[in-house]
Amino acid sequence: MVILRVADGIYRHFGTRASEWIMVWPLIAWSWAMTSADGLFDNSAAFAMLSRIASEQTWGVICVGLGLGRLFALIVNGTFQDRFPYSPHLRGLTSVISAMFWGQVALGTFVAWQQGDALGTAFAMYSTATFFELLNTFRAFADVGATRREGNRNAGTSI
């Protein structure tokens, strides 16, 4: 019964949240890349900025946490929103943090590109990921506003 409800919730909301669902994969894939490749930061000027903040292992844990947190929020928001009204907030939080992460990666690749140490294509892709996360942030917090407006309308009718 729960599996059918989850499947139905995902089906009903996938189209409007497709970019949020899609952006789960790069976070999980990055986590895998960070935790399975030793010396990745040592071999790429594009990741020098990230290496100053945290280790590859730490970035891997952050990315898998963000990916799984978003996955949880999307499933709950599409399926159990009546029982967990703060799932749009969680979606927004994971989007903000993801945008900051991808923005940092994009900045690192941009700097490396300008110094001749990386290809501009990396900057193009990571800045696109940043853009989608900013879009996801806007959509999630628009849902927060819609939920609040709906709650305010229903507040006076429960008596």
C-alpha positions in Angstrom: 0.0 0.0 0.0 2.8 2.5 1.0 4.8 1.5 -2.1 1.8 2.3 -4.4 1.3 5.6 -2.6 4.9 6.6 -3.0 4.9 5.6 -6.7 1.7 7.6 -7.2 3.2 10.6 -5.4 6.3 10.5 -7.5 4.3 10.1 -10.7 2.0 13.1 -9.9 4.9 15.5 -9.0 7.8 14.3 -11.2 7.0 16.7 -14.1 7.0 19.8 -12.0 10.1 18.8 -10.0 12.0 17.0 -12.8 15.1 19.2 -12.4 15.2 18.4 -8.7 14.9 14.7 -9.3 17.6 14.9 -12.1 20.0 16.8 -9.9 20.0 14.0 -7.3 22.2 11.9 -9.7 25.2 14.4 -10.0 25.4 14.7 -6.3 25.4 10.9 -5.8 27.9 10.4 -8.7 30.2 13.1 -7.3 30.1 11.4 -4.0 31.2 8.2 -5.6 33.9 9.9 -7.5 35.2 11.7 -4.5 35.3 8.7 -2.3 36.7 6.2 -4.8 39.5 8.1 -6.4 42.6 8.9 -4.4 44.4 12.1 -5.3 41.7 13.5 -7.4 42.2 17.0 -6.0 46.0 16.6 -6.5 45.6 16.0 -10.2 43.3 18.9 -11.1 43.8 22.6 -10.8 40.0 23.0 -11.1 39.5 21.4 -7.7 42.2 23.4 -5.9 39.5 25.7 -4.3 37.5 22.7 -3.0 40.7 21.1 -1.6 41.3 24.2 0.5 37.9 23.8 2.2 37.7 20.1 2.8 39.1 16.7 1.8 37.8 14.5 -1.0 36.2 12.2 1.5 34.4 15.1 3.2 33.1 16.4 -0.1 31.9 12.9 -0.9 30.0 12.7 2.4 28.5 16.1 1.9 27.3 15.2 -1.7 25.8 11.9 -0.7 24.0 13.6 2.2 22.6 16.3 0.0 21.5 13.8 -2.6 19.8 11.4 -0.2 18.3 14.4 1.7 16.8 15.7 -1.5 15.6 12.3 -2.5 13.9 11.9 0.9 12.4 15.4 0.6 11.0 14.8 -2.9 9.4 11.5 -1.9 7.9 12.9 1.2 6.8 16.2 -0.5 5.1 14.3 -3.3 3.5 11.6 -1.2 3.1 12.6 2.5 2.9 16.4 2.4 -0.1 16.3 4.6 1.9 14.7 7.4 5.2 16.5 6.8 4.5 20.1 5.9 8.2 21.1 6.0 9.3 19.0 3.1 9.4 22.1 0.7 11.7 23.7 3.3 14.0 20.7 3.1 13.9 20.7 -0.7 14.8 24.4 -0.6 17.6 23.8 1.9 19.2 21.0 -0.2 18.9 23.2 -3.3 20.6 26.2 -1.6 23.5 24.1 -0.3 23.8 22.3 -3.7 23.8 25.6 -5.5 26.6 26.8 -3.2 28.5 23.5 -3.9 28.1 23.6 -7.7 28.9 27.3 -7.7 32.2 26.6 -5.9 33.0 23.9 -8.4 32.1 26.2 -11.3 34.2 29.0 -9.8 37.2 26.6 -9.5 36.9 25.4 -13.0 36.5 29.0 -14.3 39.7 30.1 -12.5 41.6 27.1 -13.8 40.2 27.7 -17.3 41.4 31.3 -17.2 44.8 30.2 -16.0 45.0 27.7 -18.9 44.8 24.6 -16.6 41.4 23.3 -17.5 38.8 23.3 -20.3 36.0 25.8 -20.5 33.6 23.0 -21.0 33.9 22.1 -17.4 32.9 25.6 -16.4 29.9 25.5 -18.8 28.6 22.3 -17.2 29.1 23.2 -13.6 27.7 26.7 -14.0 24.6 25.0 -15.6 24.3 22.8 -12.6 24.5 25.9 -10.4 21.7 27.6 -12.5 19.4 24.5 -12.1 20.0 24.5 -8.4 19.1 28.2 -8.1 15.9 27.4 -10.1 15.2 24.5 -7.8 15.6 26.8 -4.8 13.1 29.3 -6.3 10.6 26.5 -7.0 10.9 25.0 -3.5 10.5 28.2 -1.7 7.6 29.1 -4.0 6.0 25.9 -2.7 6.7 27.1 0.9 4.8 30.3 0.1 1.9 28.4 -1.5 1.7 26.1 1.5 1.6 29.0 3.9 -1.1 30.8 1.8 -3.2 27.6 1.7 -2.7 27.1 5.4 -3.8 30.7 6.2 -7.0 30.2 4.1 -7.8 27.0 5.8 -7.0 28.3 9.3 -10.4 30.0 9.8 -12.5 27.1 8.5 -11.5 24.4 11.1 -13.8 25.7 13.8 
